[in-house]
Amino acid sequence: MLIQAQFNDDAVGLNNFNDTAIVRVGVENNENQAILLMGKVLIFNNDGDPQNASARLTFDDTRQEADNTTVRIPGGGSQVVSVIGWIRGRENFAGRIVDLRASTFNGFTQKARLVVIGVDGIGGG
């Protein structure tokens, strides 16, 4: 079973809603048919006004998105933002980079976590 994780406890600045990679994992080749992606990041609002903040799980050089979440953070506040998604089919993820990305107008992140777990199947009935 494939389990990979990457953490970034450092502050990463976010400006002008630019999509910024906070944590990256290079997915290893494995026998699983799908991978489960879980990300979490603490986003701070440096501005005096409320602002939107987003977190995204992307792969394939950001061309594909596994999940995204947008929240509204009060001026001077912070919020933990979580995302969870999956990629099906070995051909979609072997050797690819998975990113946890964030954006907001004026802020920064801390305590980012990205976990990649190989699984035999996701969904179905």
C-alpha positions as CSV (number, residue, x, y, z in Angstrom):
1,M,0.0,0.0,0.0
2,L,1.2,3.5,-0.9
3,I,1.1,6.1,1.9
4,Q,3.0,9.4,1.4
5,A,2.8,12.6,3.3
6,Q,4.3,16.1,3.2
7,F,4.1,18.9,5.8
8,N,4.9,22.6,5.7
9,D,4.8,24.4,9.0
10,D,6.5,27.5,7.6
11,A,4.5,30.7,6.8
12,V,3.8,31.1,3.1
13,G,2.6,34.5,1.9
14,L,-0.6,34.8,-0.2
15,N,-1.3,37.9,-2.3
16,N,-3.8,39.1,-4.9
17,F,-5.6,35.7,-5.0
18,N,-2.6,34.2,-6.8
19,D,-2.8,30.4,-6.6
20,T,0.2,29.3,-4.6
21,A,1.6,25.8,-4.1
22,I,2.0,25.2,-0.3
23,V,2.9,21.5,-0.3
24,R,3.8,19.0,-3.1
25,V,4.0,15.2,-3.2
26,G,5.5,13.2,-6.0
27,V,3.3,10.2,-6.3
28,E,5.2,6.9,-6.5
29,N,4.3,4.1,-8.8
30,N,2.3,1.4,-7.0
31,E,-0.1,-1.4,-7.4
32,N,-3.2,0.5,-6.3
33,Q,-6.0,1.4,-8.6
34,A,-6.7,4.8,-7.1
35,I,-5.3,7.3,-4.6
36,L,-7.0,9.3,-1.9
37,L,-5.8,12.8,-1.3
38,M,-6.3,14.7,1.9
39,G,-5.1,18.3,2.6
40,K,-5.4,20.8,5.4
41,V,-4.0,24.3,5.8
42,L,-4.4,27.2,8.2
43,I,-5.0,30.4,6.3
44,F,-4.6,33.8,8.0
45,N,-6.2,37.1,6.8
46,N,-3.8,40.0,7.1
47,D,-6.3,42.5,5.8
48,G,-8.7,44.5,8.0
49,D,-11.7,43.5,5.9
50,P,-13.2,40.1,5.4
51,Q,-11.9,38.2,2.4
52,N,-12.4,34.9,0.6
53,A,-9.7,32.2,0.9
54,S,-9.4,29.0,-1.1
55,A,-7.6,25.7,-0.9
56,R,-7.3,23.3,-3.9
57,L,-5.9,19.8,-4.5
58,T,-4.4,19.7,-8.0
59,F,-2.4,17.2,-10.1
60,D,-1.0,17.1,-13.7
61,D,0.7,20.5,-13.4
62,T,-2.5,22.0,-12.0
63,R,-4.4,21.1,-15.1
64,Q,-6.7,18.7,-13.1
65,E,-8.3,19.4,-9.8
66,A,-9.4,16.8,-7.3
67,D,-11.1,19.2,-4.9
68,N,-11.5,22.8,-3.8
69,T,-13.0,24.8,-0.9
70,T,-13.6,28.5,-0.5
71,V,-14.3,30.1,2.8
72,R,-14.8,33.7,4.1
73,I,-12.3,34.8,6.8
74,P,-13.0,37.9,8.9
75,G,-10.5,40.7,8.9
76,G,-7.5,39.8,11.0
77,G,-8.9,36.2,11.5
78,S,-7.8,32.8,10.4
79,Q,-9.5,29.5,9.5
80,V,-8.4,25.9,8.9
81,V,-9.4,24.8,5.4
82,S,-9.6,21.1,4.4
83,V,-9.9,19.4,1.1
84,I,-10.3,15.8,0.1
85,G,-10.4,14.1,-3.3
86,W,-9.2,11.2,-5.3
87,I,-7.6,10.2,-8.5
88,R,-8.7,7.0,-10.2
89,G,-6.7,4.9,-12.6
90,R,-2.9,4.2,-12.4
91,E,-2.3,6.0,-15.7
92,N,-3.6,9.3,-14.1
93,F,-1.2,9.5,-11.2
94,A,1.9,7.4,-11.5
95,G,4.9,9.7,-11.3
96,R,2.8,12.8,-11.1
97,I,3.0,15.7,-8.6
98,V,0.0,16.4,-6.3
99,D,-0.2,20.0,-4.9
100,L,-2.1,21.5,-2.0
101,R,-2.6,25.1,-3.2
102,A,-4.0,28.2,-1.4
103,S,-5.0,31.7,-2.3
104,T,-6.4,34.9,-0.7
105,F,-6.0,38.6,-1.2
106,N,-3.6,39.4,1.7
107,G,-2.6,36.7,4.1
108,F,-0.4,33.7,4.7
109,T,-0.6,30.0,5.5
110,Q,0.8,27.7,8.2
111,K,0.6,24.1,9.2
112,A,-0.1,22.7,5.7
113,R,-0.6,18.9,5.5
114,L,-0.9,16.8,2.4
115,V,-1.5,13.0,2.6
116,V,-1.6,10.6,-0.4
117,I,-2.9,7.1,0.2
118,G,-3.1,4.3,-2.4
119,V,-6.4,2.3,-2.3
120,D,-7.9,-0.5,-4.3
121,G,-11.0,1.3,-5.1
122,I,-13.1,4.4,-4.3
123,G,-16.8,4.8,-4.7
124,G,-19.2,2.4,-6.3
125,G,-21.9,0.5,-4.6
